[in-house]
Amino acid sequence: MRILRYGLLLLMLGAKTASAAATASPNFLILFIDDQGLDGTPVEMIPGKDFSHSSTYKMPTLESIASKGVIFSQAYASHPKCEGSRAAYQMGRSTLTLNSIDKWHVNWSAPVTDSLANTLKRANPAYRAAHFGKWQWPQTPASMGYDASDGITLNEDGDTTDPNDPKQSFGITRRAVAFMDQQVKDGHPFYLQLSYYAVHSKPQALAATLKKYSGPNALQQAMTEDLDTCMGVVMKELEKLGIANNTYVIYMSDNGMKTAALKGAKALLDEGGLRVPLVVSGPGIKSKAYANAPVTGYDIYATVVDLASPGFALPKGAEGGSWRPVLLNGGKGSVTRPIDYMIWHHDVEVPHPQTAIRKGDYKLLYYWDTKQSFLYDLEKDVLESNNLAAQQPALANSLLADIKNHVRKSMGEAKLAELESGKGGDAGGGMAAGDGTTGGMAGGGMAAGGMAAAQAGAAGNP
């Protein structure tokens, strides 16, 4: 009898240990915002730079997250538009390497089994994952490891006719709360990505919120406040469930936008099109810290896996670097990647097919059709006002060689030859040169018919 009781005790302790291990694993809440430029929040993203925030937006929840975490002053989107940015995020590599350089490139060079959520589950099978909100690729959320999702959402702007759920923000939030409640009840750590449609145009907001504002930007301000209110609901639920201290919160925008100071805008590879707000809080992260390390959206893949399971090997081809050393060191330090640069490419809906690379403090932007190079020292010239290409030709040529080698390796000789010939740009349907305004790019997403065609074309993609 004593042996039997001892055996039962061991079984109970084993079950409790397994449950404790699952609950001890950190949770991840990703607040992925649509079309929010560097100055789209009240949080000063670059210390001492007034142009990196705006006091006209009311976001007390984001300010609270920032007060408890690290603000990244050199954060870059993975791509200057929605689709490429979201693909790179999910797969942990640049859009060139992934073959997701625009919304029509649906046959990726990496299998969806290597996605962030799938890899996280291989690192720790206890995890459960959910994605709610904007999803514009034919690859399904389920195939990428999400246990709950809104599926392939074709509503690229998130507009609704429901006055109580503008931009679908409140519905996304309700589903998020239900998912978190269930995972805590079941004893599972979770990865939860909320891809809010806000603050993408056209703006929508609750009537009660809109009454607080006046002027030409009132609706945008009200939509931003509604977004923050929804984020607040999720953050309060973390507290209610008793898991706030064991949850990493990552707030980031999918691409840059036209700002008052930065050069360029959405779809372009100038700083305006790539620089985004980024704030991270969570266990072990120092409060009110700034990180100056250059980071990008496709780093989040490596970061999440590293925080959940330090040392777990990422799939071959992953290009992002983990922020863990920076996050757990008060914002100090650097990020190590398999390749020692960050790279971006866009050659449709823009006046010039273009590629940009950042290596250290220097960034080279190259126009394939005009053969123009723009070299900037971003540590000294974030506004990109002083082109150094003529002054430092050796450096410009070295970075251009890196660009061409990356295109050749990732996309092949045929794509490189196409770009070298100057083809690829769609000057007629994209962004007007120089003024940073969008003309003919409303929404920037995939229409239902185009998505159907893409799904048919991607049928063979696992």
N, C-alpha and C positions, 0 to 999 in steps of 0.2 A: 504493500500500500504506500509505504514511504517512497519507493522508487517511482510509482505511478504519479504521486503528488509532485515529486521532483521533476518528472518529465513534463507534466502539465505546466509547471512553473516556468520551465525553460521555453516551452512553446509560447506562453504568454509574454515572456520577456522578449523573445525573438520578434513577435508580432509588434510589440510596443516599440522595439528598436527600429524596425523597418518603417513604422509609421512616423516615428520621430525623425528618421533620416529624410523622409519625404517632406515633412513640414519644415525641417531645418533648411532645406534648399531654398534659395531666394526666389521670389516671384518677380516677374517683369511686366511692367505696364508701359506700353509704348503709346505716346500721344503724338500721332503723325498728322500734321496739319497741312492743308492744301493751299498752296500759293501765298504763303506768308513771307514777305520780304524781311530783310534785316531790321528795318525800322518799324515792323508791324506789331511790336509789343511795347509795353512800358518798361521792360527790363533792359538796362543798358548792356548790350552784348559786348562792346569793346570799351573797357574802362577809360573814362575821360573823353570819349567820342560821342558827342551829343547826337550825331546823325545815326547812331546805332540803336536808337529807340524812339518812341513817341509817347508823350504824355497824354495824347488825345485818346488812347485806348485804355480801357479799364479792365485789368486782368489780375485781380487780387489772388486768385488761385495760383497762377503762374508765378507771381511775385513771391508767394509763400514757398513754392517748390524751389525757386532760385535762392531764397534765403537759407534753405537747408542743404543746398547742393553746390555743384560746380557749373559755372557759366563758361562756355567755350567761345573764345573771342575770334577764333579762326575756323569756323565750321562751314563746310561745303556740302551742298547737295551732291548726290551721285550723278545727277544729270540736270540740265536746265529746264526740263519739262517733266510732267507727271509720270508718264508710262515708264520711260527709261529709269527714272529715279526709283520707282517702286520695284521694278525688276531687279536692279542692282542690289537694292536693300535686302530683298528676299534671298538672293543667291550669293551675296558676299563677294562680288567681283565687279569690275568696271563694266560699263555697257559695251565697250569694244570687245573685251574678252568674252562676255556673255553672248554677244551678237544680239543685243537688244537696243541698238542705237536709235531706234524710233519705234513708233507703235505698230509698224508693219512687219518688223523683224520678230516674228513669233516663234521661230524654230531656234531655240537657245542652244548654245554649245555645251551646256551642263544639264544633267538630268534633274528633274524636280525632286528626286529622292535625296539630292544634296542640299535641299533648301534649309533655311535657318531652323524652322520648327522640326523638320525631320532629323536634322543633325543634333539638335538639342535633346530630342527623345532618345537618340542612340547613346548620347552621353549620359542620360539619366532617364530611364523608361518611366519614372514616376510622373514626369511632366505631362500636363495637358495644355493644349494651345487653342486659341480662338482669334479670329480676325473679323471685325465688324466694320463696315463702311466701304470706302471706295476700293474697287478692284477692277482693273480694266484689261486683264490678260486672259487669253483662252485657257491657260493652265488653271485648273480649279484649285481653290483653297484646300480642299480635301487632299488633293494629290501632293500638296506641299506640307501636309502634316497637321492641318488645322482640324480639330475635333468639332468645332462649331464655327459657323461663318454666315455671312449673308450671300454666299455664292458669288458667281461672276456678275457683279453689278454693272449694268449698262448705262445707268444714270450718271454720266460723267461729271455733272455739275452739282448733283445732289438736290436740285430744286424740288420742292413739294407744293402741293395745294392745301396741305394741312396747316392751318394757322397756329396749331399747338406744337408743331414739329418742324420749324423752319430749318432748311438745309439738312434735315434728318438727324440733327445733333442729339435731340432728346431721345429718339428711338434707339440710336446707337448706344447711348448711355444706359438706357434701361436694360438692354441685352447684355451689356458689359457687367452691370451689377448682378444680374441673375447668374451669369457665368462664374463670377468670383465667388458668390455665395455657395454655389454647388461644389466648386473645387475645394473650398475650405471644409464643407460638410463631408466630402469624400476623402479628405486628407491628401490632396494632390497639390504640389507646387504648380504654378502656371506661368505661361507666356501669353499675354493679352495685348493685341495690337488694335488700337482704335484709330482707323484711318478716316478722320473726320473730313467731310466735304467742305466745311468752313475752313478758310475764309475765301474760297473760290468765288469769282463772280458768276452769276449776278447775285448780289447780296440779298439775304432774307433774314428776318428777325421777328421775334415776338413783338406784338403791338405794344405791350406794356414796356418793353425794353426800349423800343424806338422812341417812346415819349420822352425819354431822358435826354435825347440828343436833338441838335438842330444843325442846319448847314448842309452843304453839298455832300459831306462824308458821313452823314448821320446814320444811314443804313449800314454802312460798313462797320462803323463803330458799334452799333447795336448788335450786329451779327457776331463781332469779336467778343462782346460781353456775354452773349448767350453761349458761345463756345466755352468761355472760361467758367460760366455757371455750371455747365455740364461736367467739365473737368473737376469742379469742386464736389459734385455729387459722387464721382468715382473716388476721389481722395478721401471723402468722409466715410465712404463704405470700407475703405482699407482700414481706417481707424476703428470703425464699428466691429469689423471682423477680427481685430487684434493682429493684423499682419502688416501694418504700415511700416514698422521698423525692420521688416524683412522683405521689403519690396523695392526694387530699383525702378525709378520712374525716369523715362527718357522722353523729353519734349523736343520735337524737331519739325521743320518744314520740309516739304518734298522738293521744292525748288525756290530760287530767288525770284524777286520781282523788281520792277522799277522803283527806285528809292529817290530821296531828295538829293543824295550825294554820290552814291556809287555809280560807276559807269555801267551802261547796259541794263538789261531787263530779262524777264522770262524768255527762254529759248536761246539766249545768247550766252557765250562763255566768258563774258566780262564778269567782274566781281558781282555786279548787280544781279546777274542771272544765276549765280552759284552760291553766294554767301547767304546763310540762313541762320535763324535763331536756333540755339541748342542749349538745353539745360538738363542736367542729370543729378538726381538725388538718390539716396539709398543707404543701405548699411555700410559703414566704414568710410563714408564720404564726408569730408569736412564741409562745414557750413560756410556760406558766403565766400566761396573761393572762385578765382578765375583761372582758366587753363589757356595757355597761349599756343599749345601744340596744334598744328594744322591737322584737322580730322575731316572725314567725309562719311556720307551715309552708308556706304558699303562696308565701313568699319564695324557697324553695329552687330552684324553677324558674328564676327570674331569676338567682340566684346561680351555679348550675351553668353555665348558658349564658355568663354573663359571665366566669367563670373560664376556660372552655374557649375562648371566642372573644370577647374584649372588643370591645364596640361593635356586636355583631350585633343587629339589630333583632328584638324579640320580636313575636309575633302581636298583632294588634289585640285589645284586651280584657284582656290580661294585667295583673294588679293587683299582683303581688308586686314587691318591690324587692331589688336585689342587695346581699349582705353583703360583697362584695369590698372596698370601701373600708375597712370595719371590720376585716375579717380581716387585711388586709395593712398595717394601721396599729396593730398591737398591741392591738386591741380598742377603740380610741378612734374616735369619730366617730358618724355617724348613717346611717340607711338612707332613701333617697329612693324613694318609690312614686308611681305615676301618680295615686293618690288619697292624700290626706294623713291617712288614718286606717286602722285595722284594724277589721273588723266581723265579727260572728258571729251566727248565728240558729239557733234550735231551737224547734219548736212541736208536736212529738209526744213521747209518753212522758215528759212533764214536767208538773208541776202547773199551770204557767202558760206559755202561748206567750210567748217572750221573744227579745229582740234586745239585743246589747251592742255598743258602739262604744268604741274607745280612740283619743283624739286628744291628742297630747302626753302629759302626765302624768295626764290625766283620763280616767276611764272612766264611761260611763253604761250602766246595765242597766235595761231597760224591760220591764215586764209588760203585754202587750197587753190582757189580760182585766180586770185591776184598775186599769189606768192608773197604776201605781206607777212612779216613777223613783228609781233609786239611783245617786247621783253620788259618786265617790270620787277623791281625789287619791292615786294609787298610789305616787307617789314618797315620800309620807309615811305612807301607810296601806295597805300591801300586804295586811293582814288584813281589809280592808273593814269596819272597825268603826264608821266615822263617815260616815253618809250626809249629804252636803252639798247635796242637792237643794233643801231649803227655804232654806238660807243663800245659795245662788247660783242662783236661779231662771233668770236670763238665760242662764247657761252651760248649765244643764240643758235648757232649751228649745231652745237652739241645737243641741246634740248630738242631741236628739230629732228636730229638723227634718232633720238629716243622715241619721238612721236612716230616716225616712219617705221622704225623697227617694231614698235608695239602694234601698229596697224597691220603690218606684214604678218607678224606672229599670230595675231588674234583673228584677223579677218581674211588674210590671204593676199597673194600677189594681185589677183584680179581687182579686189577692192582698192588696194593701194594704187594700182594703175588708173582706176576710174577717178580717184581723188586727184592724182597727179595731173590728169587731163583737165581738171577744173570742173568736172561734172559733179552732180549731187545736190547743189543748192537749188532752192525753189524760191527765187526772188519775187515771183509774182504773188505768192499766197502767204507770205510770212510777215516778218517784222520789218518795219520800215527802217532803213539804215540810218543810224545816228540818233534817232529821236527816242528809241526805246519804247515806242508804243506798239500795241498789238493791232494788226490789221488783218482780218480774215483768219484769226486763230482763236476765235471765241470758244472756250471750253478746252480746246487742245486735246480732246480725247477721241475715242473710237466710237463711231455711230453704230447702231445695232446691226445694220447691214454689213458694215465693215468688220465688226466683231464676228458675225456669222461666217464670213469668208475666211477670216483669220483662224477660226476654230476648225474649219474644214482643212485649211492649209497645215494646221498644227496637229492634225489627227495622229500623225505618226510620232509625235514628240512625247516621250514618257512623262 
